[in-house]
Each structure stands twice: as structure tokens, then as C-alpha cells.
Amino acid sequence: MHYYDIHTHRESQSPSVTSILNVIPGQAVPESFFSAGIHPWYAKDALVADLHDFATSPKCLAIGECGLDSVKSSLSVDDQKLLLRAHLELATQHHRPVILHVVRSTNELFQLVKEFPELVYIWHGFTGNEDICKQFLPFNMYFSCGQRGLKKPESWLSMPEGRLLCETDDSDIPIEQIYAELAAIRNESVEQLSKIIENNVFRIFGHELE
């Protein structure tokens, strides 16, 4: 059985895990699969232009993480929206999905996603409720479960299987444990969940992650 860690800050050494490593401007271009973006917490002095070398790499599978955070970002909401729009334009240019960080900014995100309905989005670390999920289902929005998401099992009981992903983010919990706990929440076997996530990964990325 193979596992897909759709968003992580630590690379797995296991041959049964394929991960997408998060990188930021100033880091070296990795040899492994990665995503590149400017996190809203650290956006004050960063420019989307700094992502150009990352975005042109064949190992860059997604733009992000990027997004909106009304709690911890030092930027105003308007400046965050400008920065996120620039990421979405970059993703459009390079035909990449977008990995989103969203904290108490659902309405603002919805307005921006409407401007770029053709893009594929991955809402990483999703902890929202069923209503938020339904609001974004008309778009190509996927929802990724991590350690914090497991604390809100109701978020995943009603999640359509065609929009489901898993991640470790910055936690020390291995992706195999995330799968096991999420499968238990959804009353599925780990094998069933693994096939669901594999299908979703292939739908987003083709077979590039094999």
C-alpha cells in the first residue's frame, strides 16, 4: 500500500510514502517533489517574483502554501488578497494546483476563487464544517486532513470521497497514522481510504507522483 502526503515540512524517507515538500523563497530548489509559496505569516518582505525559479522546475507540483489569515498575518486583509491573487495568477500561468492556508477568511477566499474557477485548489489542514465544505464544492476544491483536522471528526464524516486528501504538515505524526485515524473516523479500512486518496492524487496531478 502506498501513502500520499500532500503537504509536509519534513520529507519522509519511507519508500511507501510520496510527499510534497513545502518550500519558501530563499530555500534551494529541492530534488524531490515540492510546492512553493509565500505563507501569509511571513509575507511582509516577500515577492511572488521570488517564486519564479521554483515554478519552472518540473518537480514543482503546486503553488503554495499561500492564502489568507486574519489572525496571525502582519499584512492587512487587502494586501493578503493582492498577494494571494498573484499566486493564483502564477498557478494559472504554470498550470499548477494551489495549496491554501485559510484562517477565518472564508468569505474573502470565496470571492477570489470565483475569479479563478479553472484552478484546482487544496485546502490544507482543513478544520471547517460541512457548510464551508459545501460552499466550495462547486469549485475544484480538495480538502486535506492533518493532525489538527483529526480533532474535528465531524468534518470528515460527510466529506465526499472525491475531494479527500491527507497530510502531515509540520507535525511529527507519520502519514500512515493520519490515514489510520481518518479511516477509523470514516468507518473505512485503511486500504479503502488509500485507494480513495490515490484516485484523487492522480486526478489532480496525473501520474506524476508515481
Buried (B, 14 or more C-beta within 10 A) or exposed (E): EBBBBBBBBBBBEBEEBBBBBBBBBEEEEBEEBBBBBBBBBEBEEBEBEBBEEBBEBEBBBBBBBBBBBBEEBEBEEEBBBEBBBBBBBBBBEBEBBBBBBBBEBBEBBEEBBEEBEEBBBBBBBBBBEEEBBEBBBEBBBBBBBBBEBBEBBEBBEEBEBEBBBBBBBEBEEBBBBBBBBBBBBBEBEBEEBBBBBBEBBBEBBEEEBE
